[in-house]
Amino acid sequence: MDFYFLQSVQVNFTIGDSNKDVDLSICGVTHYNEPNKPKKYNTHYSRSGLHDSTETIEYLLSPNSPQGYLCNKLWKMSIIEQNNLRLDPKLNMAEDLLFTIFYLLKAKNVIISNQCLYNYMHKQDSLSSDLLLNNNQKKFLKTNQDFLIVCKRIIEIAPTSRIKRAAVVFWSRNASFFLRQLNLINFEGYSKLKKELLEQCKRNLRYVICSNSMSLKNKFAYIGTIYFSRLIVIYDKNKRN
C-alpha cells in the first residue's frame, strides 16, 4: 500500500502555493520493494524548478522523469472541472499519464521538486507488474497494448513537432520492450502483432537514433531487438536462468 506522510501533503501544497501562477505541483517519490522492506531508491529529477507545461509534457516522456503518476502531483480542480478531464475507464495501463498530458495541455506553469514526499510500494501483484511476462498472459497482452494505445494518443495530441517526435520515441521504446518480451516467450497467435510492432519500430529507428532521451545502451538494445532478435532472445533467456 502506497502512502503519504501527513506533513508531506502540507509541504507539497506549500511548494505549489509559494508560486501563485503554478497549475501543477510535482514532488519526488521514494520507491520500496515491499512494505516494511528497505527502500530501492529516491527519484531525482534533472529538471527541478519552475517550467512551462509544454516543456513538462516532453520531460514526462523521457526516462527518470516524474512520469504520469497521479499520486506525486497536486492539481487545480478548476482546470479539471472546466475542461471535464477524466481518467479513461477503458484503459488498464497509463490512463494516469494520458490524464496528465491532457491536463498539461490546459495548464501553463508547473513546479517540480526533488523532495520525496510520496512512498511507492513495488508489489508483484500490482497493475504495473502486468507489463512483465511473469504474470498472466491475457493481462500482459492487454496491459502492454493499452500502454501503446496511450502512446499513440499522445502522438496525436502533441502540441508541437518537437513533442510529437518525443512521443514517437516514447512509443518506440515501449513497443520494442513489448516486442522483446513477445520474442522471449513465443505466444501462439500473435505473429501478426509482432510483425506490426517490428515494422513500426523499424520505421521509427531514425527518431530513436537522434533522440537525446534514450541512452546509448538502450539504443543498442532497440537495434538488437528489431534486427538481431535471436541473439537478444538467447541473452534474455540466459539472464532469466
Stockholm file with secondary structure:
# STOCKHOLM 1.0

chainA/1-241         MDFYFLQSVQVNFTIGDSNKDVDLSICGVTHYNEPNKPKKYNTHYSRSGLHDSTETIEYLLSPNSPQGYLCNKLWKMSIIEQNNLRLDPKLNMAEDLLFTIFYLLKAKNVIISNQCLYNYMHKQDSLSSDLLLNNNQKKFLKTNQDFLIVCKRIIEIAPTSRIKRAAVVFWSRNASFFLRQLNLINFEGYSKLKKELLEQCKRNLRYVICSNSMSLKNKFAYIGTIYFSRLIVIYDKNKRN
#=GR chainA/1-241 SS CCEECHHHHHHHHHHHHTSTTEEEEEEEEEEESSTTSCEEEECCCTTCEEEEHHHHHHHHTSTTSCTTCSTTEEECHHHHHHTTCCCCTTCSSSHHHHHHHHHHHHCCEEEEEEEEEEEEECCTTSSGGGGSTTSCHHHHHHHHHHHHHHHHHHHHHCSSHHHHHHHHHHHHHHHHHHHHHHHHSCCTTCHHHHHHHHHHHHHTHHHHHHCSSSCHHHHHHHHHHHHCHHHHHHHHHHHHC
#=GC SS_cons         CCEECHHHHHHHHHHHHTSTTEEEEEEEEEEESSTTSCEEEECCCTTCEEEEHHHHHHHHTSTTSCTTCSTTEEECHHHHHHTTCCCCTTCSSSHHHHHHHHHHHHCCEEEEEEEEEEEEECCTTSSGGGGSTTSCHHHHHHHHHHHHHHHHHHHHHCSSHHHHHHHHHHHHHHHHHHHHHHHHSCCTTCHHHHHHHHHHHHHTHHHHHHCSSSCHHHHHHHHHHHHCHHHHHHHHHHHHC
//
